[in-house]
Amino acid sequence: MAQEANDVAPTVFAESLELSVMAIYVEAVQSGVLRPAISDVVNLFARHHQEHADAFGAASDGKQTGQAHPGVLLALRRRLERVVVDGEAGVLTLLVDIENSLAASYMFTLGSLVEPAAMMVTASILPVAGQHATVLAGALGRPVGALFTGAFETDAERFDPADFPVPTETTVKPPTLSSTSTTMSSSTTSIATGFQP
């Protein structure tokens, strides 16, 4: 059964959005400002974003692009370039903001989906964005609540497809996960589960 037409565009956009975020996570590690244990967590989250892209692609009724979104990737790269001078704290704050925006995007999108498969993928990925934001905020050593700006309650901070139309001809290849470290130190578990800076 073909997927409802109004569910294809949001899932294609979400796929390209997740690939863009995965690329920014890889580039954040490559910036060299993150401590090794934090780099391990960021690499893990990059793999999660690749998995999310794959899931959205599978729910896109054959319309998946397998590409990062050029406009989103460019905007996020510019933000990363601005915050890398602030070191690890600047990069982690950006990643928290990105995760909050992902959560807001998926919360907003859920209201427009009609196909159970698209709803299920979106609903299963939405809370992971919140979990990522919480872990990253904990790694900053700041009260978690101080880094949440209401993105879950409103759609003001979401990635709006109207601002970033789905790519049709432009190809943007994000860095691959194989170019990053896939081994994780023993301190990664404490950061991911214990929120220790």
N, C-alpha and C positions, 0 to 999 in steps of 0.2 A: 504494500500500500504506500503510495507516494505521500510524503510529508506535506502538511498544510503549507502553502506558499508563504504565509506570514511567519512561519517558524524557521524557514530556511535562512533568510537574511540575518536574523539575530544569532543563529548558531554559527554561520560563516563568519560574522563579525567577531563573535566570541573566540572562535578558533584563531583568527589572525591577531586578536588582542592578547590571548594567552601566549602566542609565539613571540609577540613583541615584548611582553613582560619577561618571558624566559630569557630573551636576548639581553635585556637590561640587567637581569640577575647575573648572567655570565659576565657582562661588562663590569658590573660592580665588583665582582671577584677579581677580574683582571686589572682593576684600577690600582690594586696593591695597598689600599688603605684599610682593609679589613684584617683583623687578627685571624690566625689560622682556624680557630674553633668557629668563629663567626663565618668565615669563608666556607667551612664545611656545611653549616646550616643553610647558607645562601645557595650553595650548590645543590643541596637536597631540595630546596624549594624550587630551584630552576627545573629540576627533573619533574617535580610535581606539575609545574606549569606546562611542560612538554606533554605530560600525561593528560592534563586537562584539555590541551589543544587537540590531542588525538581523540579524546572523547567527544568534544564538540564537532570535530571533523566527521566522526562516524555518525553523528546525529544530523548532518547537513544534507542528507538525501543526495549524496554524490557531488555536491557543489563545493566541497572543501577545497581550499587553495594550497594548503601546506606552506603558506608564506606568512611572515610577519606583516603587519599592516604598515605600509610606508609612512603614513601620517602620524600614527600613534608612536611608532618606533622613533621617528625623528623628534617628536615632541618630548618623549621620555629621555632620549639621548641628550638633548639640550638641558633638560633638568638635571640629569646625572652630572654633566660637565660642570654645571654651576655649583653643585653641592659637594663634589669630590674635594674641593679645596678646604671644606670643613671637616675632612677626615671621616672616620668611621661613623661618628654621630650624624653627620650630614647625610651620608649614604643610607644609613639605617632609617632615618626619619623619612627620606624619600620612599624607601621600600614600604614602610608602614602606610604612607599616603597612597601608594599604588594599590596595596592590598585593600585599603578602605574603599578606594574607587572601584575596584573589582567587585567587592561585596555590594556596593550601591548599584552597580551596573546590573548584576545578576538579580538583585531584589526587584529592580525596576522591570527587567525583562520578563521575569516570572509572570507578571500581570498580563502580558500580551500573548503568551504561548498557549496553544491549544492541543498540540500533540503530546501524549503522555511521555514519549521517549525524550523529546526536547525538554519538557518540564523536569523529568527525572534527572537528566544530566545537569541541568542548570541548578536544580535544588541540591544536588549532591556536592557540587563544587562550591556553591556560595559559602557554606560554613568553613571551608578550608581557607578561604581568604581571611576570614576573621581569626582563625587559628594562627595563620602565618603572621598577621598583624600583631597578635598578642605575643608571640614568641619574639618577634623582632623588637617590639617595645620593651619587653623584659630584658633583652640583650643590651638595650640602651641604658638600663639601670634606672629608668624613670617609672613613676606610677603609670600603669597601663592606661588608666582612664584619661590621663592628661594628653595622650596622643590620639584619642578618638574624637573626631570633630563633628560627629552627628551624621557621618556618611551613610550609616545604616538606616537612619530615620528619614532621610530625604534623598532625592535624586540629584541634588545640586552638584555633587562631587563625582557623579558617575561618568564613565566614558560614553559619550553620546554618539551613536553611529552617524547622526546628522553632521557632527563636527568632523567625522573621519569616515567618508564613504568607503565601502568595501572595495579593495583594489580589483581592477579588472585586467590591466596589462602590465603594471609596474611590478617588477620582482624585487623583493628585498630579502636577501638571505641572512637570517640571524646567525650568530655564532653557534656552532654545534656544541652539545653537551660533552662530546668526547674531547673537546679542547680544554675542558676544565678538570680539576681533580675530582675523582669519584671515590676516593678513599676518605673516610671520616675518622677524625680523632676521637679518643675516648671522651673528651670534654664536650663533644657535640651532643651527646645524649643528655648531659646535664643542662645544657643550654636549651635544647629543644623541649625538655620535660620539666626542668626546674626553674626556668626563666632567670638563670644566673648570668650576670654581666661578665 
